[in-house]
Amino acid sequence: MRKLHVKSFGCQMNVYDSNRMTDLLTRDSYMETAAPEDADLIILNTCHIREKAAEKVYSELGRIRKLKREATRAGRKVIVAVAGCVAQAEGQEIVRRAPVVDMVVGPQNYHRLPALLAQAERGARVVDTEFPIEDKFAHLTPPTAAAIRARGVSAFVTVQEGCDKFCTFCVVPYTRGAEASRPVAAIVAEVENLANAGVREITLIGQNVNAYHGEAANGRPVTLGHLMNSLAEVPGVLRLRYTTSHPRDVDDGLIAAHRDLAILMPQLHLPVQSGSDRMLVAMNRRHTRAEYLNAIARLRAARHDMAFTSDFIVGFPGETEEDFSDTLRIVDEVGFAGAFSFKYSPRPGTPAADRQDQIADEVKTERLARLQECIERHQSAFNRNCMGRNLDVLLEKPGKIPGQLVGRSPHLQPVQVMAPSSLIGEIATVQITGIGSNSLFGALCSTQAREPALAGAGG
Ligand code: SF4
């Protein structure tokens, strides 16, 4: 049987897409290999978010060129594909610049891989980055129980793709297209399949997941809160999460879901990017600082133990020291449990990249250091507050030390605990006895036989 190696870069959506490509190709003609040098088909599933993303792909392709040359010398044909957001953004340019590449496949087109592969095997160089009219998901293969078990007790499920927001720094609307949502029934079926094979935690993913507006059984579109209510009834699912959300799409239904569904974890990643209204307008974020804080307050009123994480960009074009102070203030006001923060870096083709008032790199570096110090102060306080408390931890996998398991708290903190591997997939009560830099340490108190809970326990 021929061998497939998929290398995934970037976000959870790419991890999910890589798994679905693997499911599709291992259905009949390929088996997976972790070693690219053994593979007959190599797929790079690329990400366009990072700086110089395309250049990094070309240098990775340089390494693959050597592997392909050696395989050819040994009389073995290797097909190389570039998928994901760089494939979408660069298209034909990739086959022009990198003769090693046989196929370029956009994120909306990978359901066509078997047909494209057949063309590539006949010697054609194939580029497929048109946004298709058919539903990609309807053409994919569900993962086998063995594949699901190998991927662990926590799984991602894409429910929404694309973005209509056009923030002035972001390439997603150009690479992933307009907002589109999968129907409720298809998502429920996928979650049932995962839960039947032992998955206990589902994270719903989408570039703008809370803009979800998929079709319900009656043909009408419903929101993410409604979808969450349907998924809470799937037997075996113990926890639900979702990411990434946009502040503008935090609606009453989502807030009610946090209030009513105990299996919806009290944690939300809600990017704000800046605490300055002037910068939020320049970024075309379509929400104000006050609206963001109001969404946080309403979620906390619905569920008092909500924890929030966020994303920040410092040194966006035109950012003054006063704008930056507003960002520091919003970190203090919300008290984030954690956040990702980056220096602004221009993405070709986005409006902000063309602005003349770019900020000097040393200013960005200095502001980033101050912001990260502020974020870390709040994150440490949040973690210290867990000391001595009993937390429900979903035990996910073996830790680095023999006899140790690693799991996640309701607030997504990694927790290390000595516990038998038979407890993987269970929720255990763990008393927190230590705080590390990236995780908590705890002692096992008990495991709980749990049914998925509905209603009222969030409080
Ligand atoms: S909402 Fe998110 S994905 Fe959409 S353009 Fe803005 S940053 Fe990009």
Boltz pocket constraint, residues with backbone or C-beta under 6 A from the ligand:
constraints:
  - pocket:
      binder: B
      contacts: [[A, 163], [A, 164], [A, 165], [A, 166], [A, 167], [A, 170], [A, 171], [A, 172], [A, 173], [A, 207], [A, 208], [A, 246]]
      max_distance: 6.0
